[in-house]
Amino acid sequence: MLVNVNIPVETIFLLGLAVLVVPMFQRQSHLMAGRQGVPTADYIYKIARITGLSEYESFRKAAERWPVSRRIIDRDFKDYLIHQHIPHYINDFIRKNRRHIDEFKLPPV
């Protein structure tokens, strides 16, 4: 014996869409997590260790090709220390030099 249930077409469509879309987002999230690799803060640390510069000096070096004043570098570095916020010129420097940075091994502590 079948029961007659009136389910709106929109509800069935939304449920079907959810069944298809949710796994796609989960897969995308999984792929992005695998691509992220080394956090930017680790690159900043590695640059400082390899070059013998402080992390602050690494900020100054990365900002050389950008129109960034010393005052802004100071502010950005303080923000990095407190909130781990990475300024755009650091991200750009790491992106352009990632292959070279990855080639070096960290010296022993």
C-alpha positions in Angstrom: 0.0 0.0 0.0 1.5 3.3 -1.1 1.0 6.5 0.8 0.4 9.6 -1.2 2.8 12.3 0.0 2.8 15.7 -1.6 6.4 17.0 -1.6 7.0 20.2 -3.6 9.3 19.8 -6.6 11.5 22.6 -5.2 12.2 20.6 -2.1 13.2 17.6 -4.1 15.3 19.7 -6.4 17.1 21.4 -3.4 17.7 18.0 -1.7 19.2 16.6 -4.9 21.4 19.7 -5.4 22.6 19.4 -1.8 23.5 15.7 -2.4 25.6 16.7 -5.4 27.1 19.9 -4.1 28.2 19.0 -0.6 30.7 16.3 -1.8 32.1 18.7 -4.3 32.9 21.2 -1.6 34.4 18.6 0.6 36.7 17.4 -2.2 37.7 21.0 -3.0 38.4 21.7 0.7 40.5 18.5 0.8 42.5 19.5 -2.3 43.1 23.0 -1.0 44.3 21.7 2.3 46.9 19.5 0.5 48.1 22.4 -1.6 48.7 24.9 1.3 51.9 23.2 2.4 54.1 25.3 4.5 52.5 28.2 6.3 53.7 31.7 5.4 55.0 32.4 8.9 57.3 29.3 8.6 58.7 30.8 5.4 59.4 34.1 7.2 61.2 32.2 9.9 63.1 30.1 7.3 64.2 33.2 5.4 65.5 34.8 8.6 67.4 31.7 9.5 69.0 31.2 6.1 70.0 34.8 5.5 71.1 35.4 9.1 68.7 38.4 9.2 66.0 39.0 11.8 62.4 38.5 10.8 62.1 42.3 11.0 65.0 42.7 8.5 63.3 40.1 6.3 60.2 42.4 6.2 62.4 45.3 5.2 64.1 43.3 2.5 60.8 42.1 1.1 59.4 45.7 1.0 62.3 47.0 -1.0 60.4 46.5 -4.3 57.2 48.0 -3.0 56.4 51.7 -2.2 56.2 51.0 1.5 57.5 53.4 4.1 59.5 52.4 7.1 56.6 53.4 9.4 54.3 51.0 7.5 56.9 48.2 7.8 57.1 48.8 11.5 53.3 48.8 11.8 53.0 45.7 9.7 55.7 43.9 11.6 54.0 44.6 15.0 50.7 43.4 13.5 52.4 40.2 12.3 53.8 39.6 15.8 50.5 40.2 17.5 48.0 38.8 15.0 50.1 36.8 12.6 48.8 39.0 9.7 51.0 38.7 6.7 51.3 41.9 4.6 50.9 41.8 0.8 54.6 42.5 0.1 55.7 39.5 2.2 53.3 37.2 0.4 54.5 38.6 -2.9 58.2 38.0 -1.9 57.5 34.5 -0.8 55.5 33.7 -3.8 58.2 34.9 -6.2 61.0 33.2 -4.2 59.3 30.0 -2.9 61.2 27.6 -5.2 64.6 29.1 -4.0 63.6 29.1 -0.4 62.4 25.5 -0.6 65.8 24.4 -2.0 67.6 25.5 1.2 67.7 23.4 4.4 67.5 25.1 7.7 70.8 25.3 9.6 70.8 23.4 12.9 69.6 25.4 15.9 
